[in-house]
Amino acid sequence: MPKLSNKSEFSLKRRPTTRRSGFKSHPDSISNLIKYAGSKKFVIQKNENLIVKFKLPKSNNSSFVGYGIYFWCNKEINSEIENENEEKDNVENYGKNVWSKIGSIWKTNNILSDIKIIFSSKENFEISIYGENCGTIEHDFLDINNNLYKVKENFKEREIYYNRQIRNLRELTPEVNFYKENGQVSFNKKFDLSGNKIVLKNCRVCARFLPVNLGDYERCTLSFSNHCGEVKKKCNCPTFGTLKDEKDNILFDLRFGFQLECRFCKKFTVNLPHNRQRTTSQLKEDGQRRRHFELLLTELYKSSPLLSYRKKTGNELTNDIYDKFNGNCFNCSQKLSLKGENILHLDHTRPISLLWQLDGTATALCKDCNTKKRDKYPIHFYKKIEKLNKLSEITGISLEELKNPSPNEIALDHLIEKKDWFFNNFLKKPELQKIKQGKRSDQLICKALDKVIKKSTKKRSFSFVEYLNSVFEKEGIDVG
């Protein structure tokens, strides 16, 4: 479930501070500063391809190597990657007129084949290329002997912990690629330097200027994660919600805002140290709210979609979704399994945070893609219209519904109709009455449901929070 704003309104007291970052801003950084950079422009005919070739330098088995590129195109474009060195590549192709990226990073295994990215389209197209590079990669945070990992004194435990942290590094490429020795990059077509300009934002930890998308494409993230999600109408924090142009001194007012640190620095200088300091209650909080919504809908309809599906069809939901998607992750296309390694993860398609249950409209994703999607609505995760069309075809959810991030109106109306049951029975469960770290689960659930109402296109005067407060008043409960 998305993070809720103003949660302190429903806390008896703020929980004690458990996390201190310990990192320092770079002395040369100005975290809300942006600048523009030029790029290479290629004009390609529809019956031709642009081939970008990466030749890696020699390295030893303990080194990281990788490659990366940012690209912009005025037409829908296909990208085919030939990389015998690594099974997976990070591809964020957001479609036409927006900057996208491709890259990867891996530990060398004595295979150093050339890498090719082949861009093609059904039409004539213009493509801009920025930041193309490859080579060996070195950074303190990628060293197992860094103090980040020495919290595990036993080397074998440290090695397990370290491998867990670097497992999905490719998802941070190209920004994770701190090149020590550069390889060679070549193109099969001529270019000029009049390509589309790219916006670069300063990271306050490493002080690098790295790409971001602005305007309508702010959600198409490149090197920095957004600060606010879909729940808020606007990022109202000036620290995260504005950017300053170094030349014209212009303030850009952002809808979602950006983190101050690039995604690499955020992971290793903020999240990793913080997560070790989180309490058990903090780690369980988000998962508990999600489970409460699942339980709420199951009790509301007096049935479980999984059991109902088996009763109606005679089949297991997991098996049918696996077959629907041909055993592949819908997002990255890698092969999945029903047991063992790379197991299938069922995604709600439309998030549980908007009262959509897991049923026959589920999507098959791998673990990594399911983690990345989290509670995003399809239109905010699958950026290309072709992808949404395909998802509509497979799941049976209309394209219009996939593009419209609205809640389950039927479930919301039904819940309001049964408000007496909700407040007098469901919220009376002992686990929802307990106070944990100064928070009441029943209040947070009501706050989350009011967020769902705000996302609805239907006008409703009902408020779960106000109704719960009236119940507390009648029962003489003092919540501070």
NORVENDA-V990996 format. One record per residue. N is the residue number from 0. PSI is psi in radians with two decimals (none if undefined). NEAR is the number of other ideal C-beta (glycine too) atoms within 10 Angstrom. Layout:
N/PSI/NEAR, N/PSI/NEAR
//
This chain:
0/2.44/23, 1/2.67/19, 2/2.46/12, 3/2.42/16, 4/2.78/13, 5/0.61/7, 6/-0.42/14, 7/-0.35/12, 8/-0.43/10, 9/0.41/22, 10/2.42/17, 11/-0.60/14, 12/2.75/11, 13/2.44/11, 14/2.72/14, 15/2.60/8, 16/2.24/7, 17/-0.18/12, 18/2.28/14, 19/2.24/9, 20/-0.83/12, 21/-0.02/10, 22/2.80/14, 23/2.56/9, 24/2.61/14, 25/2.39/16, 26/-0.39/6, 27/0.09/9, 28/2.58/17, 29/1.75/13, 30/-0.36/21, 31/0.31/19, 32/2.41/15, 33/2.78/20, 34/2.94/14, 35/2.57/12, 36/2.59/14, 37/3.06/13, 38/2.96/22, 39/2.40/17, 40/2.30/16, 41/2.40/22, 42/2.04/14, 43/2.36/21, 44/2.73/11, 45/-0.45/11, 46/0.21/8, 47/2.90/15, 48/2.68/16, 49/2.12/23, 50/2.11/16, 51/2.14/25, 52/2.27/16, 53/2.14/24, 54/1.99/15, 55/2.54/22, 56/2.87/16, 57/2.58/11, 58/2.90/19, 59/3.00/8, 60/-0.31/8, 61/-0.06/9, 62/2.66/17, 63/2.52/22, 64/2.81/28, 65/-3.11/30, 66/2.91/30, 67/2.76/24, 68/2.53/22, 69/2.46/23, 70/2.66/27, 71/2.42/24, 72/2.58/25, 73/-0.03/15, 74/2.85/16, 75/2.35/16, 76/2.53/21, 77/2.53/11, 78/2.08/18, 79/2.30/11, 80/2.25/17, 81/1.85/12, 82/1.67/18, 83/-0.16/10, 84/-0.52/20, 85/2.45/19, 86/-0.53/10, 87/2.51/16, 88/2.66/22, 89/1.97/20, 90/2.09/17, 91/1.50/17, 92/1.78/19, 93/0.00/18, 94/-2.88/17, 95/2.69/15, 96/0.48/13, 97/2.50/18, 98/2.36/24, 99/-3.13/24, 100/2.75/23, 101/2.48/24, 102/3.08/27, 103/2.90/26, 104/2.48/24, 105/2.86/20, 106/2.39/16, 107/2.55/17, 108/0.60/10, 109/0.01/8, 110/2.09/10, 111/1.04/16, 112/2.68/13, 113/2.62/16, 114/2.46/25, 115/2.41/15, 116/2.16/24, 117/1.95/15, 118/2.35/23, 119/2.83/16, 120/2.81/20, 121/-0.11/11, 122/2.95/11, 123/2.48/13, 124/2.69/21, 125/2.28/15, 126/2.39/24, 127/2.42/21, 128/2.35/23, 129/2.52/20, 130/0.38/20, 131/2.27/21, 132/2.87/17, 133/2.90/28, 134/-2.99/24, 135/2.62/21, 136/2.36/24, 137/2.34/13, 138/2.59/15, 139/-0.67/11, 140/-0.22/18, 141/0.10/20, 142/2.17/13, 143/-0.36/16, 144/0.09/11, 145/2.61/13, 146/-0.37/9, 147/-0.58/18, 148/-0.17/22, 149/0.05/13, 150/-0.37/12, 151/1.86/13, 152/-0.70/7, 153/2.24/9, 154/-0.68/13, 155/-0.72/8, 156/-0.69/12, 157/-0.71/16, 158/-0.73/13, 159/-0.79/12, 160/-0.78/17, 161/-0.83/20, 162/-0.56/11, 163/-0.63/10, 164/-0.57/18, 165/0.04/20, 166/-0.73/10, 167/0.59/15, 168/-0.58/22, 169/-0.47/21, 170/-0.26/19, 171/0.05/21, 172/2.63/24, 173/-0.10/25, 174/-0.35/22, 175/-0.20/28, 176/1.48/24, 177/1.65/19, 178/2.28/19, 179/-0.84/14, 180/2.12/15, 181/2.53/12, 182/-2.75/21, 183/2.43/13, 184/2.32/17, 185/2.77/11, 186/2.63/14, 187/-0.04/14, 188/2.72/15, 189/2.73/8, 190/2.89/16, 191/3.14/9, 192/0.48/8, 193/0.42/12, 194/2.94/20, 195/2.39/19, 196/2.55/15, 197/2.50/22, 198/2.29/20, 199/2.29/20, 200/2.51/24, 201/2.34/24, 202/2.33/25, 203/-0.20/22, 204/-0.90/20, 205/-0.16/18, 206/0.15/16, 207/2.66/17, 208/2.07/19, 209/2.68/22, 210/2.51/23, 211/2.79/23, 212/2.44/19, 213/-3.13/16, 214/-2.38/10, 215/-0.25/10, 216/0.34/17, 217/-0.52/17, 218/-0.25/17, 219/1.40/19, 220/2.54/19, 221/-1.42/25, 222/-0.23/25, 223/2.40/25, 224/2.68/15, 225/2.68/18, 226/-0.72/17, 227/2.68/21, 228/-2.76/16, 229/-0.38/20, 230/-0.75/18, 231/2.50/19, 232/-0.46/10, 233/2.50/12, 234/1.93/21, 235/0.25/11, 236/2.03/13, 237/-0.46/11, 238/-0.68/11, 239/-0.39/20, 240/0.03/20, 241/2.65/16, 242/2.52/21, 243/2.26/15, 244/2.19/14, 245/-0.47/13, 246/-0.89/8, 247/-0.05/7, 248/0.66/7, 249/2.40/11, 250/2.14/13, 251/2.15/15, 252/2.00/11, 253/2.63/22, 254/-0.84/16, 255/-0.40/18, 256/2.91/24, 257/2.59/26, 258/2.74/20, 259/-0.45/21, 260/2.54/24, 261/2.90/28, 262/-0.57/21, 263/-0.87/24, 264/-0.60/27, 265/-0.74/18, 266/-0.83/21, 267/-0.42/23, 268/-0.26/20, 269/-1.11/18, 270/-0.80/15, 271/-0.86/15, 272/-0.65/17, 273/-0.76/15, 274/-0.54/13, 275/-0.38/11, 276/-0.06/13, 277/2.50/13, 278/2.87/14, 279/-0.68/8, 280/-0.72/13, 281/-0.72/16, 282/-0.54/10, 283/-0.27/13, 284/-0.99/20, 285/-0.72/14, 286/-0.63/10, 287/-0.76/17, 288/-0.70/20, 289/-0.80/17, 290/-0.62/13, 291/-0.71/21, 292/-0.71/22, 293/-0.82/16, 294/-0.71/15, 295/-0.82/19, 296/-0.62/21, 297/-0.78/16, 298/-0.56/16, 299/-0.75/17, 300/-0.03/13, 301/0.61/6, 302/2.71/13, 303/2.28/18, 304/-0.61/18, 305/-0.80/17, 306/-0.68/11, 307/-0.69/16, 308/-0.77/20, 309/-0.68/14, 310/-0.68/10, 311/-0.67/9, 312/-0.37/11, 313/0.07/7, 314/2.86/12, 315/2.37/13, 316/-0.80/19, 317/-0.79/17, 318/-0.73/11, 319/-0.70/15, 320/-0.68/24, 321/-0.80/18, 322/-0.68/11, 323/-0.68/17, 324/0.31/20, 325/0.51/12, 326/0.30/14, 327/2.63/16, 328/2.22/22, 329/-0.51/24, 330/-0.84/21, 331/-0.09/15, 332/0.09/13, 333/2.67/15, 334/2.36/10, 335/2.97/21, 336/2.83/11, 337/-0.24/11, 338/2.79/6, 339/-2.50/6, 340/2.68/6, 341/0.89/13, 342/2.63/12, 343/2.37/23, 344/2.27/19, 345/2.10/17, 346/2.48/23, 347/-0.26/20, 348/-1.19/23, 349/2.30/25, 350/2.60/24, 351/-0.46/19, 352/-0.29/24, 353/0.39/25, 354/0.46/23, 355/2.15/20, 356/2.89/22, 357/1.96/19, 358/-2.71/17, 359/-0.14/16, 360/0.19/19, 361/2.79/25, 362/2.46/26, 363/2.09/24, 364/2.73/26, 365/2.99/22, 366/-0.78/14, 367/-0.80/19, 368/-0.60/20, 369/-0.66/18, 370/-0.72/12, 371/-0.65/15, 372/-0.75/22, 373/-2.07/14, 374/0.36/20, 375/2.50/18, 376/2.65/22, 377/-0.75/25, 378/-0.41/17, 379/-0.12/16, 380/-0.78/21, 381/1.70/20, 382/-0.47/18, 383/2.37/14, 384/-0.56/13, 385/-0.64/10, 386/-0.73/17, 387/-0.68/18, 388/-0.75/13, 389/-0.72/13, 390/-0.69/22, 391/-0.73/17, 392/-0.70/10, 393/-0.77/17, 394/-0.40/22, 395/0.03/10, 396/2.30/18, 397/2.67/10, 398/-0.69/15, 399/-0.70/8, 400/-0.66/17, 401/-0.49/20, 402/-0.25/14, 403/1.82/13, 404/1.20/16, 405/2.71/16, 406/3.01/22, 407/1.66/19, 408/-0.65/15, 409/-0.79/9, 410/-0.68/18, 411/-0.78/21, 412/-0.75/13, 413/-0.69/14, 414/-0.71/21, 415/-0.68/15, 416/-0.61/10, 417/0.59/14, 418/-0.57/12, 419/-0.76/8, 420/-0.72/13, 421/-0.83/22, 422/-0.59/17, 423/-0.31/10, 424/-1.07/11, 425/-0.87/18, 426/-0.11/21, 427/0.01/11, 428/2.39/14, 429/-0.68/6, 430/-0.34/11, 431/-0.11/17, 432/-0.26/12, 433/2.61/11, 434/2.03/13, 435/2.12/16, 436/0.66/15, 437/0.22/14, 438/2.52/19, 439/2.22/21, 440/-0.65/20, 441/-0.65/23, 442/-0.72/23, 443/-0.61/20, 444/-0.75/24, 445/-0.68/23, 446/-0.75/20, 447/-0.66/21, 448/-0.61/23, 449/-0.56/18, 450/-0.68/20, 451/-0.75/21, 452/-0.70/17, 453/-0.48/12, 454/-0.18/17, 455/2.62/15, 456/-0.24/8, 457/2.46/10, 458/2.15/6, 459/2.36/13, 460/-0.15/6, 461/2.49/13, 462/2.14/15, 463/-0.66/24, 464/-0.83/16, 465/-0.69/12, 466/-0.72/16, 467/-0.70/24, 468/-0.65/16, 469/-0.61/12, 470/-0.78/15, 471/-0.72/15, 472/-0.75/11, 473/-0.64/8, 474/-0.03/7, 475/0.48/6, 476/2.17/12, 477/2.00/7, 478/0.25/14, 479/none/7
//
